[in-house]
Each structure stands twice: as structure tokens, then as C-alpha cells.
Amino acid sequence: MSYVHVVCFTLNPGTPDDRLRAQIADADALLAGIPTVRMVRSGPRDRAMQRPVSVTDFDIGLAVIFDDKAGYEVYADHPLHVEYVNRHKEGWAKVSVIDFEA
């Protein structure tokens, strides 16, 4: 089993592209350094994907994979995760989270 943490970030209107790119880069620079993280993937929403079931109200997607929920719990309170949040939270208009066991 693994535990999957998916976050969709909607940025404040007018957020410059360099802030978007910085948040994506920090996913690798910071979050990947947390010992319980097995994989991190982050990137901009694919704006060409416009299927009727597509979620389109976000700008950046983030997926983090752990061995189990206990690994997620370590991540949630880890100083590198706190730093990531503190660096970028002022730019967020909305955050949606999906957590599931795989």
C-alpha cells in the first residue's frame, strides 16, 4: 500500500509566472527532501485538457507519494513542508486536497 496526497492550488489573480515556476521548483527543492516522501510531482495545469469531467479551477498541481499514512503525518509537520507553505501561501486563492490509499 502507499498513501497519495494531491493538492490543487488556485493562485491569486495576476500572479506572475515566475511565482508559479518558483512554487513548482520548490516542490522538488524542499518537499522531496523530507525523508518519508517517496515521489513528488508538481506542475502547471494542462489548460488544453477541457473534457467535461476535467477539473479546471486550479493553476498548479502537486502529488506526493508516501509508503503509508504515517509517512504523510511526518511530512505534514516537517520543517521543509512548513517552509514550502510559508513561502507560497500568500499567493493562494484556493487550495483543494485529495488524500487516498493506493
C-alpha positions as CSV (number, residue, x, y, z in Angstrom):
1,M,0.0,0.0,0.0
2,S,1.0,3.6,-0.5
3,Y,-0.5,6.9,0.5
4,V,-1.1,9.6,-2.0
5,H,-1.5,13.3,-1.2
6,V,-2.8,15.5,-4.1
7,V,-3.1,19.3,-3.9
8,C,-4.6,21.7,-6.4
9,F,-3.5,25.3,-5.9
10,T,-5.5,28.2,-7.4
11,L,-3.3,31.3,-7.4
12,N,-4.4,34.8,-6.8
13,P,-5.4,36.7,-9.9
14,G,-2.5,38.4,-11.6
15,T,0.1,36.1,-10.0
16,P,3.2,36.4,-12.2
17,D,4.6,33.3,-14.0
18,D,7.8,33.5,-12.1
19,R,5.9,32.9,-8.8
20,L,4.2,29.9,-10.3
21,R,7.5,28.5,-11.5
22,A,9.1,29.1,-8.1
23,Q,6.4,27.1,-6.3
24,I,6.8,24.2,-8.7
25,A,10.6,24.3,-8.3
26,D,10.2,24.3,-4.5
27,A,8.3,21.1,-4.6
28,D,11.5,19.3,-5.7
29,A,13.8,21.6,-3.7
30,L,12.0,21.3,-0.4
31,L,9.3,18.6,-0.3
32,A,11.5,15.9,-1.9
33,G,14.0,16.4,0.9
34,I,11.5,15.1,3.5
35,P,12.6,11.5,4.4
36,T,9.2,9.9,4.2
37,V,8.5,11.3,0.7
38,R,8.9,8.6,-2.0
39,M,8.0,10.8,-5.0
40,V,7.0,14.4,-5.7
41,R,5.5,15.7,-8.9
42,S,4.3,19.2,-9.5
43,G,3.4,21.3,-12.5
44,P,1.0,23.7,-14.1
45,R,-2.5,22.7,-15.1
46,D,-2.8,21.4,-18.6
47,R,-5.0,24.2,-20.0
48,A,-5.7,22.2,-23.2
49,M,-7.4,19.5,-21.2
50,Q,-11.1,20.5,-21.4
51,R,-13.1,17.3,-21.1
52,P,-16.5,17.6,-19.4
53,V,-15.1,15.8,-16.3
54,S,-11.8,17.8,-16.1
55,V,-11.2,19.9,-13.0
56,T,-10.1,23.3,-14.4
57,D,-10.2,25.7,-11.4
58,F,-6.6,25.4,-10.4
59,D,-3.2,26.6,-11.6
60,I,-0.7,24.2,-10.0
61,G,-1.0,20.5,-9.2
62,L,1.1,18.7,-6.6
63,A,1.2,14.9,-6.0
64,V,3.2,13.4,-3.1
65,I,3.6,9.7,-2.6
66,F,4.4,8.0,0.8
67,D,4.7,4.4,1.9
68,D,1.8,4.9,4.3
69,K,-0.3,7.4,6.1
70,A,2.3,7.6,8.9
71,G,4.8,8.9,6.3
72,Y,2.3,11.6,5.4
73,E,1.9,12.5,9.1
74,V,5.7,13.1,9.3
75,Y,5.6,15.2,6.1
76,A,2.7,17.3,7.3
77,D,4.6,18.7,10.3
78,H,8.1,18.6,8.8
79,P,10.0,21.9,8.7
80,L,10.6,21.7,4.9
81,H,6.8,21.3,4.3
82,V,6.2,24.3,6.7
83,E,8.8,26.3,4.8
84,Y,7.1,25.4,1.4
85,V,3.7,26.5,2.8
86,N,5.1,29.7,4.3
87,R,6.9,30.7,1.1
88,H,3.9,30.4,-1.1
89,K,0.7,30.6,0.9
90,E,0.2,34.4,0.3
91,G,-0.2,33.6,-3.4
92,W,-3.0,31.1,-3.0
93,A,-6.6,32.0,-3.6
94,K,-7.8,28.4,-3.0
95,V,-6.3,25.1,-2.1
96,S,-8.0,21.7,-2.6
97,V,-6.6,18.5,-1.2
98,I,-7.3,14.8,-2.1
99,D,-5.7,12.1,0.1
100,F,-6.1,8.4,-0.6
101,E,-4.6,4.9,-0.1
102,A,-3.4,3.2,-3.2
